[in-house]
Amino acid sequence: MKKLSALLSRYSKVGTSLSLFILAIIVQGCYIQAKDKEPTHTLAVAPATPVDAVVMKAENLEEQLEVTGNIVANQHVEIASELTRKVTDVRVKEGSQVHQGDLLFQLDDADLQAQLQRLRQQEKLASLNEARLKGLIEKDAIVQQDYDEAFTNLKVLQAQIDELLVTISKTRITAPFNGQIGMINTHRGAIVSTNTILTDIEDNSIVKLEFSVPEKYAHRISQGSKHSFKIASDDKIYTAIVHAKAPGLNEQTRNLKMRATAQNPHRTLLPGQSARVRLNVNTAGDAILLPSHALIPSPEGYSVLVVRDGKAELKPVEIGVRKVKTVEVRSGLQVGDTVATSNLLRIGTGSPVQVVSIK
């Protein structure tokens, strides 16, 4: 019995020691876990986002407007007779170049020439009679009335001769200006009247370009300004100078009609052709141009991300003229501002950025 009691007493002490050891391990584990769960006060720094950027500078800007125009001849008239007479000669060929005063058509004037000869003879007789009576009136040999009648008769004959000469001149149909003859509509021996168009003539050494511009640009195109245009028959770029503007807008279209002139020494430009006219409606030498993809649209308008001191700042801007790859910024930016052009969706106001390339 004594041995059993001693054994139990021994195991009881061992169990107590073991329990205390396990309890110490548990307490230490809880302390370490609690210590690990204590909050840390160290803040993590967000990495800077790499971006491309562009520096704003003053540039030349030309705002252009493209409209359709028509080419017309500098001068164009239809040649017709002022008399009803027979054509006795055709002195011109179709499509030929003529000079002002060149004879084109000759009409029959035989009867008119005969009348002229008769009046010439009557004028000679009247002139002799007037001279004789003038000498007599100086000697008081005749009355004044006799001399006045002779003088008046002479002046009437001279006036009839002048009138006949005008009629004879109308039988000679000449070129009114330098130009190119069109189609001949009559031939020798034909009887023509005042309603007969014999031919037409065009001066196309200089051509006129007529076009219309919207009301918005009516005052942006001045007289004397130069503009370019092209035609469908070739790829050459021509230049025209505005020389006339209509006094008012068309009430139906609200457009302003304008007319320009272009040199045409080789007759390449033909009246009746259409032309695509490119008008310079606004020119600025201090415009700020921004790449179009740098704009951030929103319901309120457009904004850009300006980089300052390594951080991004969202700024609203007002845009103007749009071109293929750039857009004019009229307000919101200044020369020297650096604008981010990439990674725009990953940054905002206050975001740290790192410029990796700049233009």
Residue frames as qw, qx, qy, qz and C-alpha x, y, z in Angstrom:
[[0.000, 0.887, 0.463, 0.000, 0.00, 0.00, 0.00],
 [0.314, -0.784, 0.108, 0.525, 2.81, 2.38, 0.80],
 [0.407, -0.126, 0.600, 0.677, 4.41, 1.68, -2.58],
 [0.205, 0.618, 0.672, 0.354, 1.16, 2.42, -4.43],
 [0.135, -0.932, -0.267, 0.206, 0.67, 5.69, -2.62],
 [0.388, -0.593, 0.317, 0.630, 4.19, 6.77, -3.41],
 [0.377, 0.157, 0.682, 0.607, 3.73, 5.94, -7.10],
 [0.095, 0.799, 0.564, 0.185, 0.52, 7.92, -7.37],
 [0.265, -0.874, -0.063, 0.403, 2.09, 10.85, -5.61],
 [0.430, -0.328, 0.486, 0.686, 4.95, 10.77, -8.11],
 [0.267, 0.408, 0.692, 0.532, 2.65, 10.72, -11.17],
 [0.061, -0.892, -0.439, 0.086, 0.61, 13.54, -9.70],
 [0.304, -0.740, 0.153, 0.580, 3.66, 15.77, -9.51],
 [0.364, -0.058, 0.645, 0.669, 4.68, 14.91, -13.06],
 [0.167, 0.659, 0.675, 0.288, 1.17, 15.75, -14.38],
 [0.139, -0.913, -0.236, 0.304, 1.19, 19.06, -12.62],
 [0.344, -0.538, 0.380, 0.669, 4.54, 20.00, -14.09],
 [0.315, 0.211, 0.735, 0.563, 3.40, 18.96, -17.57],
 [0.066, 0.816, 0.571, 0.057, 0.22, 21.00, -17.29],
 [0.216, -0.853, -0.007, 0.475, 2.18, 24.06, -16.25],
 [0.377, -0.278, 0.564, 0.680, 4.56, 23.60, -19.18],
 [0.232, 0.478, 0.731, 0.429, 1.71, 23.35, -21.71],
 [0.059, -0.898, -0.407, 0.154, 0.02, 26.37, -20.19],
 [0.305, -0.678, 0.212, 0.635, 3.22, 28.40, -20.54],
 [0.323, 0.029, 0.681, 0.656, 3.50, 27.48, -24.23],
 [0.114, 0.702, 0.668, 0.218, -0.12, 28.51, -24.89],
 [0.176, -0.893, -0.193, 0.367, 0.35, 31.86, -23.13],
 [0.337, -0.477, 0.410, 0.700, 3.50, 32.60, -25.10],
 [0.279, 0.291, 0.739, 0.540, 1.76, 31.73, -28.40],
 [0.019, 0.847, 0.531, 0.010, -1.14, 34.04, -27.61],
 [0.267, -0.796, 0.039, 0.542, 1.29, 36.85, -26.77],
 [0.329, -0.210, 0.586, 0.710, 3.17, 36.40, -30.05],
 [0.188, 0.524, 0.737, 0.383, -0.12, 36.28, -32.04],
 [0.095, -0.900, -0.373, 0.206, -1.38, 39.40, -30.30],
 [0.324, -0.634, 0.251, 0.656, 1.87, 41.18, -30.99],
 [0.310, 0.081, 0.694, 0.645, 1.65, 40.25, -34.68],
 [0.078, 0.704, 0.665, 0.236, -1.85, 41.70, -34.82],
 [0.206, -0.703, -0.184, 0.656, -0.77, 45.09, -33.48],
 [0.494, 0.836, 0.231, 0.063, -1.41, 47.81, -36.21],
 [0.620, -0.089, 0.152, 0.765, 1.60, 49.25, -38.02],
 [0.073, 0.877, 0.189, -0.437, 1.88, 52.96, -38.67],
 [0.295, -0.343, 0.558, 0.696, 4.11, 52.74, -41.83],
 [0.595, 0.635, 0.210, -0.446, 2.29, 54.10, -45.04],
 [0.675, 0.115, 0.573, 0.451, 3.03, 52.52, -48.46],
 [0.090, 0.604, -0.210, -0.764, 4.02, 55.01, -51.20],
 [0.760, 0.518, 0.368, -0.133, 2.10, 54.51, -54.51],
 [0.577, -0.099, 0.469, 0.661, 4.40, 54.05, -57.52],
 [0.202, 0.586, -0.123, -0.775, 4.48, 56.83, -60.16],
 [0.737, 0.474, 0.480, -0.040, 2.62, 56.07, -63.40],
 [0.380, -0.217, 0.477, 0.762, 4.79, 56.40, -66.54],
 [0.432, 0.780, 0.395, -0.221, 3.32, 58.78, -69.12],
 [0.475, 0.265, 0.336, 0.769, 4.25, 60.42, -72.40],
 [0.050, -0.806, -0.326, 0.492, 3.85, 64.18, -72.52],
 [0.451, 0.546, 0.300, 0.639, 4.00, 67.17, -74.81],
 [0.260, -0.457, -0.221, 0.822, 5.06, 70.74, -74.01],
 [0.306, 0.837, 0.452, -0.024, 2.73, 73.43, -75.32],
 [0.347, -0.294, 0.229, 0.860, 4.20, 76.06, -77.67],
 [0.386, 0.680, 0.111, -0.613, 2.89, 78.78, -80.00],
 [0.452, 0.047, 0.757, 0.469, 2.39, 77.51, -83.55],
 [0.259, 0.192, -0.341, -0.883, 0.97, 78.71, -86.86],
 [0.364, 0.342, 0.842, -0.206, -2.62, 77.71, -87.48],
 [0.244, 0.118, -0.432, -0.860, -4.61, 78.01, -90.70],
 [0.485, 0.318, 0.708, -0.403, -8.33, 77.29, -90.52],
 [0.084, 0.152, -0.665, -0.727, -9.57, 76.23, -93.93],
 [0.604, 0.373, 0.475, -0.521, -13.00, 75.87, -95.52],
 [0.179, -0.069, 0.813, 0.549, -13.64, 73.83, -98.66],
 [0.515, 0.532, 0.353, -0.572, -16.47, 74.84, -101.01],
 [0.570, 0.314, 0.649, 0.393, -17.48, 74.13, -104.61],
 [0.093, 0.664, -0.061, -0.739, -17.05, 76.87, -107.19],
 [0.697, 0.574, 0.417, 0.108, -17.66, 77.42, -110.90],
 [0.390, -0.306, 0.348, 0.796, -15.20, 78.71, -113.47],
 [0.435, 0.812, 0.378, -0.089, -16.48, 81.36, -115.88],
 [0.604, 0.407, 0.163, 0.665, -14.76, 83.28, -118.65],
 [0.270, -0.336, -0.170, 0.886, -13.32, 86.68, -117.94],
 [0.365, 0.409, -0.057, -0.834, -15.38, 88.03, -120.87],
 [0.272, 0.197, 0.909, 0.246, -17.94, 86.30, -123.06],
 [0.403, 0.459, 0.092, -0.786, -20.28, 87.75, -125.68],
 [0.601, 0.387, 0.685, 0.141, -22.40, 86.45, -128.53],
 [0.091, -0.292, 0.376, 0.874, -21.66, 88.10, -131.86],
 [0.377, 0.613, 0.693, -0.038, -24.78, 89.20, -133.76],
 [0.261, 0.308, 0.369, 0.837, -25.56, 91.57, -136.60],
 [0.079, 0.459, 0.387, -0.796, -27.26, 94.90, -136.05],
 [0.410, 0.404, -0.277, -0.769, -28.55, 94.85, -139.64],
 [0.801, 0.246, 0.530, -0.130, -30.57, 92.50, -141.81],
 [0.361, 0.759, -0.425, -0.336, -28.15, 91.85, -144.65],
 [0.963, 0.231, -0.137, 0.030, -26.33, 89.18, -146.63],
 [0.626, -0.608, 0.390, 0.293, -23.00, 87.82, -145.42],
 [0.628, 0.743, -0.219, -0.066, -20.40, 88.46, -148.11],
 [0.529, 0.489, -0.619, 0.313, -17.30, 87.20, -146.28],
 [0.817, -0.574, -0.033, -0.043, -16.36, 85.12, -143.21],
 [0.345, 0.763, -0.460, 0.295, -12.88, 86.09, -142.11],
 [0.339, -0.534, 0.663, -0.400, -12.50, 83.89, -139.02],
 [0.592, 0.064, -0.795, -0.116, -12.18, 80.19, -138.24],
 [0.769, -0.543, -0.188, -0.278, -13.82, 78.27, -135.44],
 [0.860, -0.424, -0.091, 0.267, -11.70, 78.06, -132.30],
 [0.594, 0.416, -0.080, 0.684, -9.14, 80.59, -133.50],
 [0.387, -0.588, -0.278, 0.654, -7.60, 83.32, -131.39],
 [0.280, 0.735, 0.306, 0.536, -8.40, 86.87, -132.48],
 [0.331, -0.166, -0.276, 0.887, -7.44, 90.35, -131.38],
 [0.124, 0.724, 0.444, -0.513, -9.63, 93.30, -130.66],
 [0.242, 0.698, -0.184, -0.648, -10.66, 94.99, -133.93],
 [0.171, -0.146, 0.877, 0.424, -10.03, 91.96, -136.19],
 [0.578, 0.156, -0.244, -0.763, -12.66, 91.62, -138.93],
 [0.439, -0.015, 0.875, -0.204, -14.87, 88.57, -138.34],
 [0.418, 0.519, 0.737, 0.111, -17.75, 88.97, -140.82],
 [0.007, 0.212, -0.246, -0.946, -18.39, 91.31, -143.74],
 [0.399, 0.572, 0.668, -0.259, -21.98, 92.11, -144.71],
 [0.397, 0.507, 0.502, 0.577, -23.16, 93.42, -148.06],
 [0.141, -0.703, -0.224, 0.660, -22.76, 97.22, -148.16],
 [0.374, 0.213, 0.526, 0.733, -22.89, 97.95, -151.93],
 [0.030, -0.787, -0.500, -0.360, -26.04, 100.04, -151.77],
 [0.435, -0.834, -0.158, 0.301, -24.74, 101.93, -148.76],
 [0.517, -0.286, 0.301, 0.749, -21.50, 102.75, -150.56],
 [0.226, 0.485, 0.542, 0.649, -23.51, 104.09, -153.51],
 [0.232, -0.893, -0.374, -0.091, -25.52, 106.32, -151.21],
 [0.548, -0.633, 0.032, 0.546, -22.29, 107.54, -149.68],
 [0.441, 0.057, 0.416, 0.793, -20.91, 108.55, -153.11],
 [0.027, 0.720, 0.509, 0.472, -24.07, 110.49, -153.90],
 [0.401, -0.879, -0.229, 0.121, -23.96, 112.37, -150.61],
 [0.594, -0.362, 0.174, 0.698, -20.26, 113.12, -151.12],
 [0.302, 0.343, 0.450, 0.767, -21.04, 114.80, -154.43],
 [0.195, -0.834, -0.421, -0.298, -23.90, 116.77, -152.93],
 [0.564, -0.707, -0.112, 0.412, -21.58, 117.82, -150.11],
 [0.511, -0.060, 0.271, 0.814, -19.04, 119.18, -152.60],
 [0.069, 0.582, 0.459, 0.668, -21.69, 121.27, -154.35],
 [0.413, -0.841, -0.343, -0.073, -23.11, 122.53, -151.08],
 [0.625, -0.496, -0.014, 0.603, -19.62, 123.42, -149.85],
 [0.367, 0.178, 0.334, 0.850, -18.90, 125.45, -153.00],
 [0.138, -0.723, -0.457, -0.498, -22.24, 127.24, -152.73],
 [0.544, -0.770, -0.265, 0.200, -21.62, 128.06, -149.06],
 [0.573, -0.289, 0.112, 0.759, -18.17, 129.46, -149.81],
 [0.213, 0.399, 0.408, 0.793, -19.46, 131.65, -152.67],
 [0.299, -0.792, -0.411, -0.338, -22.32, 133.07, -150.61],
 [0.619, -0.606, -0.199, 0.458, -19.98, 133.71, -147.72],
 [0.432, -0.038, 0.188, 0.881, -17.91, 136.02, -149.93],
 [0.045, -0.552, -0.456, -0.696, -21.02, 137.82, -151.11],
 [0.472, -0.770, -0.428, -0.017, -22.41, 138.31, -147.65],
 [0.567, -0.414, -0.087, 0.706, -19.16, 139.96, -146.63],
 [0.183, 0.066, 0.302, 0.933, -19.73, 142.49, -149.44],
 [0.315, 0.408, 0.482, -0.709, -23.38, 142.91, -148.52],
 [0.238, 0.174, -0.623, -0.724, -24.32, 141.63, -151.98],
 [0.503, -0.291, -0.750, -0.316, -26.91, 139.16, -150.65],
 [0.569, -0.591, 0.096, -0.564, -29.17, 138.94, -147.69],
 [0.228, -0.450, 0.801, -0.323, -28.19, 136.95, -144.62],
 [0.816, 0.066, 0.398, -0.414, -31.02, 134.45, -145.12],
 [0.803, 0.513, -0.270, -0.136, -29.56, 133.17, -148.40],
 [0.269, 0.561, -0.736, 0.266, -26.24, 132.42, -146.75],
 [0.487, -0.270, 0.667, -0.495, -27.88, 130.76, -143.75],
 [0.898, 0.224, 0.139, -0.351, -29.82, 128.41, -146.03],
 [0.684, 0.558, -0.468, 0.053, -26.67, 127.41, -147.89],
 [0.006, -0.514, 0.748, -0.419, -24.74, 126.85, -144.65],
 [0.680, -0.120, 0.529, -0.494, -27.56, 124.76, -143.15],
 [0.892, 0.362, -0.110, -0.248, -27.85, 122.65, -146.31],
 [0.460, 0.562, -0.657, 0.202, -24.12, 121.86, -146.10],
 [0.242, -0.369, 0.744, -0.501, -24.34, 120.82, -142.44],
 [0.834, 0.066, 0.286, -0.467, -27.38, 118.59, -143.12],
 [0.819, 0.452, -0.345, -0.080, -25.51, 116.77, -145.89],
 [0.229, 0.524, -0.736, 0.363, -22.49, 116.28, -143.62],
 [0.528, -0.221, 0.610, -0.547, -24.73, 114.85, -140.88],
 [0.907, 0.239, 0.037, -0.343, -26.30, 112.43, -143.39],
 [0.617, 0.528, -0.573, 0.111, -22.83, 111.32, -144.43],
 [0.105, -0.431, 0.755, -0.483, -21.87, 110.68, -140.79],
 [0.750, -0.027, 0.408, -0.519, -25.07, 108.69, -140.23],
 [0.880, 0.387, -0.201, -0.187, -24.43, 106.60, -143.34],
 [0.360, 0.562, -0.699, 0.256, -20.84, 105.94, -142.26],
 [0.440, -0.293, 0.681, -0.507, -22.13, 104.57, -138.96],
 [0.885, 0.188, 0.198, -0.378, -24.45, 102.20, -140.84],
 [0.714, 0.546, -0.439, 0.003, -21.63, 101.12, -143.13],
 [0.007, 0.539, -0.758, 0.368, -19.42, 100.42, -140.10],
 [0.694, -0.133, 0.531, -0.468, -22.06, 97.99, -138.83],
 [0.897, 0.365, -0.151, -0.199, -21.57, 95.87, -141.93],
 [0.499, 0.473, -0.650, 0.325, -18.05, 95.16, -140.66],
 [0.802, -0.558, -0.050, -0.209, -18.42, 92.91, -137.62],
 [0.398, 0.583, -0.589, 0.393, -15.18, 92.94, -135.63],
 [0.658, -0.243, -0.634, 0.325, -13.85, 91.33, -132.45],
 [0.301, -0.891, -0.102, -0.324, -14.77, 93.41, -129.38],
 [0.432, -0.766, 0.470, -0.083, -11.74, 92.12, -127.40],
 [0.259, 0.461, -0.847, -0.056, -8.91, 89.60, -127.51],
 [0.693, -0.126, 0.560, -0.436, -10.26, 86.10, -127.20],
 [0.178, -0.084, 0.943, 0.269, -11.11, 82.75, -128.69],
 [0.544, 0.091, -0.300, -0.779, -13.85, 82.29, -131.27],
 [0.593, 0.001, 0.734, -0.332, -16.46, 79.62, -130.65],
 [0.479, 0.301, 0.791, 0.234, -18.66, 77.89, -133.24],
 [0.112, 0.181, -0.331, -0.919, -19.47, 79.68, -136.51],
 [0.398, 0.403, 0.750, -0.341, -23.24, 79.67, -137.08],
 [0.524, 0.770, 0.156, -0.330, -23.41, 81.29, -140.52],
 [0.654, -0.022, 0.504, 0.563, -21.68, 81.16, -143.89],
 [0.025, -0.295, 0.330, 0.896, -21.03, 83.36, -146.91],
 [0.221, -0.181, -0.682, -0.673, -24.26, 84.15, -148.80],
 [0.251, -0.514, -0.801, 0.176, -26.59, 83.72, -145.81],
 [0.157, -0.654, -0.147, -0.725, -29.07, 86.44, -144.93],
 [0.411, -0.238, -0.673, 0.566, -28.70, 87.40, -141.27],
 [0.246, -0.780, -0.281, -0.502, -30.90, 89.54, -139.08],
 [0.150, -0.648, 0.433, -0.608, -30.63, 91.11, -135.67],
 [0.834, -0.342, 0.253, -0.353, -31.79, 87.82, -134.08],
 [0.923, 0.280, -0.238, 0.113, -29.07, 85.72, -135.72],
 [0.565, -0.718, 0.379, 0.148, -26.12, 84.71, -133.50],
 [0.619, 0.676, -0.395, -0.055, -23.14, 84.53, -135.83],
 [0.715, 0.127, -0.578, 0.372, -20.65, 83.16, -133.28],
 [0.541, -0.838, -0.061, -0.043, -19.42, 83.81, -129.76],
 [0.501, 0.564, -0.423, 0.502, -16.10, 84.93, -128.34],
 [0.744, -0.647, -0.156, 0.061, -14.50, 84.25, -124.97],
 [0.216, 0.734, -0.497, 0.409, -11.55, 85.80, -123.21],
 [0.901, -0.418, -0.099, -0.053, -10.20, 83.01, -121.00],
 [0.531, 0.475, -0.446, 0.541, -6.61, 84.19, -120.59],
 [0.100, -0.178, 0.629, -0.750, -7.95, 85.11, -117.17],
 [0.437, -0.388, -0.757, -0.294, -10.83, 83.16, -115.65],
 [0.379, -0.445, 0.270, -0.765, -13.23, 84.04, -112.88],
 [0.356, -0.113, -0.909, 0.186, -13.95, 81.67, -110.02],
 [0.463, -0.411, -0.021, -0.786, -17.39, 82.11, -108.47],
 [0.468, -0.171, -0.838, 0.220, -18.31, 80.48, -105.15],
 [0.457, -0.677, -0.107, -0.567, -20.41, 81.06, -102.04],
 [0.327, 0.150, -0.756, 0.547, -19.46, 80.89, -98.36],
 [0.395, -0.614, -0.681, 0.054, -21.71, 80.41, -95.30],
 [0.181, -0.908, -0.124, -0.357, -22.80, 83.42, -93.29],
 [0.751, -0.613, 0.004, 0.244, -20.37, 82.48, -90.50],
 [0.669, -0.177, 0.271, 0.669, -17.37, 83.16, -92.75],
 [0.357, 0.847, 0.337, 0.204, -18.75, 86.18, -94.64],
 [0.049, -0.982, 0.162, -0.078, -16.36, 88.65, -93.00],
 [0.724, -0.493, 0.407, 0.259, -13.35, 86.32, -92.72],
 [0.663, 0.227, 0.469, 0.538, -12.52, 86.44, -96.43],
 [0.011, -0.791, -0.026, 0.611, -11.30, 89.82, -97.60],
 [0.650, 0.759, 0.038, 0.001, -10.83, 91.26, -101.05],
 [0.249, 0.809, -0.524, 0.095, -7.31, 90.67, -102.32],
 [0.610, -0.425, 0.653, -0.143, -6.83, 87.46, -100.31],
 [0.415, 0.408, -0.749, -0.316, -5.31, 84.44, -102.07],
 [0.770, -0.103, 0.520, -0.354, -6.86, 80.98, -102.03],
 [0.041, -0.301, 0.886, 0.350, -6.16, 77.67, -103.75],
 [0.788, 0.237, 0.242, -0.514, -8.42, 75.46, -105.85],
 [0.256, -0.210, 0.891, 0.310, -8.30, 72.26, -107.88],
 [0.678, 0.287, -0.180, -0.652, -10.23, 70.90, -110.86],
 [0.896, -0.043, 0.407, -0.172, -11.15, 67.34, -111.76],
 [0.808, 0.580, -0.104, 0.011, -9.11, 67.15, -114.98],
 [0.602, 0.447, -0.478, 0.457, -5.69, 67.37, -113.29],
 [0.696, -0.506, -0.401, 0.314, -3.97, 67.39, -109.89],
 [0.377, 0.315, -0.112, 0.864, -2.42, 70.84, -110.19],
 [0.243, -0.691, -0.503, 0.459, -3.11, 73.41, -107.47],
 [0.243, 0.596, 0.271, 0.716, -4.19, 76.80, -108.82],
 [0.245, -0.364, -0.411, 0.799, -4.32, 80.15, -107.06],
 [0.024, 0.710, 0.499, 0.496, -7.14, 82.69, -107.22],
 [0.185, -0.056, -0.320, 0.927, -7.39, 86.21, -105.80],
 [0.020, 0.709, 0.688, -0.155, -10.72, 87.45, -104.45],
 [0.192, 0.076, 0.161, 0.965, -11.69, 90.72, -106.14],
 [0.394, -0.268, -0.203, -0.856, -15.44, 91.07, -105.59],
 [0.011, -0.211, -0.897, 0.388, -18.09, 90.21, -102.99],
 [0.168, -0.606, -0.636, -0.448, -21.85, 90.44, -103.25],
 [0.109, -0.471, 0.210, -0.850, -23.37, 93.33, -101.26],
 [0.620, -0.286, 0.370, -0.630, -25.61, 90.99, -99.26],
 [0.296, -0.123, 0.945, -0.071, -26.44, 87.37, -98.40],
 [0.377, -0.131, -0.733, -0.551, -28.74, 85.14, -100.38],
 [0.540, -0.284, 0.274, -0.743, -32.03, 85.08, -98.46],
 [0.927, -0.026, -0.220, -0.303, -32.68, 81.39, -99.19],
 [0.868, 0.108, -0.387, 0.290, -29.23, 79.92, -98.49],
 [0.460, -0.881, 0.080, 0.076, -27.76, 82.61, -96.20],
 [0.784, -0.070, 0.235, 0.571, -24.57, 82.38, -98.23],
 [0.039, 0.867, -0.132, -0.480, -22.42, 85.20, -99.56],
 [0.826, 0.483, 0.191, 0.220, -21.39, 85.04, -103.22],
 [0.312, -0.761, 0.342, 0.454, -17.78, 85.88, -104.06],
 [0.783, 0.614, 0.026, 0.090, -15.74, 86.13, -107.22],
 [0.515, -0.629, 0.417, 0.407, -12.01, 85.56, -107.65],
 [0.627, 0.723, -0.236, -0.166, -9.71, 85.69, -110.67],
 [0.768, -0.333, 0.478, 0.267, -6.99, 83.26, -111.73],
 [0.170, 0.655, -0.542, -0.499, -4.37, 83.54, -114.45],
 [0.839, 0.194, 0.503, -0.069, -4.85, 81.03, -117.28],
 [0.099, 0.699, -0.474, -0.526, -2.04, 81.60, -119.80],
 [0.047, -0.197, 0.928, 0.313, -2.11, 78.03, -121.17],
 [0.620, -0.033, -0.265, -0.738, -5.93, 77.91, -121.37],
 [0.222, 0.031, -0.960, 0.165, -5.94, 74.90, -119.04],
 [0.174, 0.348, 0.681, -0.620, -8.93, 76.17, -117.08],
 [0.045, -0.291, -0.691, -0.660, -12.12, 76.03, -119.11],
 [0.389, -0.094, 0.178, -0.899, -15.25, 78.06, -118.43],
 [0.804, -0.118, -0.299, -0.501, -17.98, 75.81, -117.07],
 [0.608, 0.095, -0.738, 0.277, -15.67, 73.59, -115.03],
 [0.645, -0.729, -0.137, -0.184, -16.35, 72.99, -111.36],
 [0.398, 0.509, -0.545, 0.535, -13.62, 73.57, -108.79],
 [0.701, -0.554, -0.410, 0.184, -12.93, 72.58, -105.20],
 [0.137, 0.767, -0.183, 0.599, -11.94, 75.82, -103.50],
 [0.683, -0.361, -0.465, 0.432, -9.92, 75.74, -100.27],
 [0.037, -0.855, -0.049, -0.515, -10.38, 79.00, -98.41],
 [0.469, -0.013, -0.540, 0.699, -8.11, 80.26, -95.63],
 [0.305, -0.766, -0.393, -0.407, -10.72, 81.67, -93.26],
 [0.511, -0.849, 0.104, -0.089, -8.50, 82.15, -90.21],
 [0.731, 0.362, -0.363, 0.450, -4.73, 82.41, -89.71],
 [0.515, -0.841, 0.111, -0.122, -3.03, 82.65, -86.31],
 [0.547, 0.565, -0.530, 0.318, 0.66, 82.69, -85.47],
 [0.079, -0.403, 0.692, -0.594, 0.35, 82.09, -81.72],
 [0.826, -0.194, -0.194, -0.492, -2.09, 79.18, -81.54],
 [0.344, -0.393, 0.818, -0.241, -1.68, 76.34, -79.02],
 [0.761, 0.171, -0.470, -0.414, -2.12, 72.97, -80.76],
 [0.511, -0.351, 0.715, -0.322, -2.68, 69.81, -78.73],
 [0.165, 0.083, -0.941, -0.283, -2.70, 66.18, -79.92],
 [0.611, -0.250, -0.285, -0.695, -6.32, 65.10, -80.20],
 [0.751, -0.194, -0.631, 0.012, -5.82, 61.94, -78.14],
 [0.294, 0.060, -0.567, 0.767, -4.77, 64.04, -75.12],
 [0.408, -0.286, -0.018, -0.867, -8.33, 65.35, -74.70],
 [0.043, -0.186, -0.932, 0.307, -10.54, 63.82, -72.01],
 [0.309, -0.368, -0.413, -0.774, -14.24, 64.26, -72.88],
 [0.042, -0.276, -0.793, 0.541, -16.94, 64.72, -70.26],
 [0.073, 0.739, 0.663, 0.096, -20.55, 65.96, -70.15],
 [0.164, -0.877, -0.134, 0.432, -19.23, 69.39, -69.15],
 [0.381, 0.876, -0.262, -0.138, -16.74, 69.58, -72.06],
 [0.848, 0.318, -0.310, 0.290, -13.10, 68.66, -72.48],
 [0.500, -0.822, 0.271, 0.019, -10.20, 68.45, -70.00],
 [0.692, 0.497, -0.466, 0.238, -6.51, 67.63, -70.09],
 [0.814, -0.527, -0.090, 0.228, -4.03, 66.29, -67.52],
 [0.253, 0.863, -0.305, 0.315, -1.26, 68.81, -66.88],
 [0.851, -0.164, -0.317, 0.386, 1.93, 67.50, -65.25],
 [0.015, -0.841, 0.242, -0.483, 3.38, 69.73, -62.51],
 [0.248, -0.597, 0.657, -0.388, 6.02, 68.72, -59.94],
 [0.092, 0.157, -0.983, 0.009, 5.60, 65.02, -60.71],
 [0.282, 0.359, 0.791, -0.409, 1.82, 65.03, -60.22],
 [0.071, 0.379, 0.689, 0.614, -1.14, 65.21, -62.58],
 [0.144, 0.391, 0.395, -0.818, -3.72, 67.99, -62.48],
 [0.274, 0.529, 0.758, 0.265, -7.01, 67.86, -64.39],
 [0.005, 0.418, 0.034, -0.908, -7.75, 71.16, -66.16],
 [0.509, 0.655, 0.549, -0.103, -10.81, 72.05, -68.31],
 [0.241, -0.261, 0.419, 0.835, -10.03, 73.54, -71.73],
 [0.540, 0.669, 0.253, -0.443, -11.93, 75.24, -74.53],
 [0.554, -0.035, 0.645, 0.525, -11.14, 73.89, -77.98],
 [0.327, 0.643, -0.091, -0.687, -11.37, 75.55, -81.39],
 [0.633, 0.527, -0.411, -0.391, -10.29, 74.36, -84.81],
 [0.833, -0.180, 0.523, -0.006, -9.96, 70.60, -85.24],
 [0.382, 0.616, -0.603, -0.333, -7.42, 69.18, -87.66],
 [0.806, 0.132, -0.554, -0.160, -6.51, 65.59, -88.55],
 [0.722, -0.091, -0.579, 0.367, -4.30, 64.89, -85.52],
 [0.267, -0.069, -0.400, 0.874, -4.37, 68.11, -83.52],
 [0.145, -0.804, -0.555, -0.159, -6.88, 70.50, -82.01],
 [0.158, 0.529, -0.152, 0.820, -6.61, 74.19, -81.16],
 [0.433, -0.538, -0.607, 0.394, -6.84, 75.04, -77.45],
 [0.067, 0.733, 0.181, 0.652, -8.32, 78.52, -77.08],
 [0.316, -0.683, 0.322, -0.575, -8.30, 78.67, -73.28],
 [0.917, -0.373, 0.033, -0.138, -7.16, 76.57, -70.31],
 [0.873, -0.087, 0.093, 0.471, -3.52, 76.08, -71.33],
 [0.004, 0.954, -0.207, -0.218, -0.50, 78.33, -71.63],
 [0.666, 0.604, -0.410, 0.154, 2.72, 78.12, -73.57],
 [0.091, 0.530, -0.737, 0.409, 5.14, 75.94, -71.58],
 [0.755, -0.214, 0.387, -0.484, 2.51, 73.68, -69.93],
 [0.097, 0.271, -0.947, -0.145, 3.30, 69.95, -69.99],
 [0.767, 0.035, 0.078, -0.636, 0.31, 67.78, -70.92],
 [0.456, -0.171, 0.873, -0.007, 0.13, 64.00, -70.50],
 [0.559, 0.344, -0.403, -0.638, -0.75, 62.11, -73.68],
 [0.612, 0.061, -0.778, -0.128, -0.76, 58.46, -72.52],
 [0.365, -0.201, -0.822, 0.388, -2.09, 56.34, -69.61],
 [0.223, -0.326, 0.014, -0.919, -4.86, 58.91, -69.17],
 [0.727, -0.380, -0.387, -0.421, -7.29, 56.34, -67.71],
 [0.766, -0.194, -0.506, 0.346, -4.86, 55.33, -64.95],
 [0.353, -0.086, -0.318, 0.876, -4.22, 58.78, -63.50],
 [0.125, -0.842, -0.474, -0.225, -6.21, 61.66, -62.13],
 [0.044, -0.857, 0.164, -0.486, -5.75, 64.86, -60.16],
 [0.512, -0.703, 0.436, -0.231, -2.94, 64.33, -57.63],
 [0.990, 0.027, 0.108, 0.089, -1.69, 61.07, -59.11],
 [0.357, -0.680, 0.493, 0.409, 2.11, 60.78, -59.14],
 [0.820, 0.564, 0.103, 0.004, 3.43, 60.48, -62.68],
 [0.520, -0.483, 0.466, 0.529, 6.78, 59.96, -64.29],
 [0.557, 0.756, -0.098, -0.330, 7.34, 61.47, -67.73],
 [0.783, -0.160, 0.514, 0.312, 9.21, 58.90, -69.82],
 [0.439, 0.223, 0.470, 0.732, 9.13, 60.77, -73.13],
 [0.056, 0.774, 0.295, -0.557, 8.37, 64.37, -73.98],
 [0.475, 0.455, 0.451, 0.604, 7.86, 66.35, -77.17]]
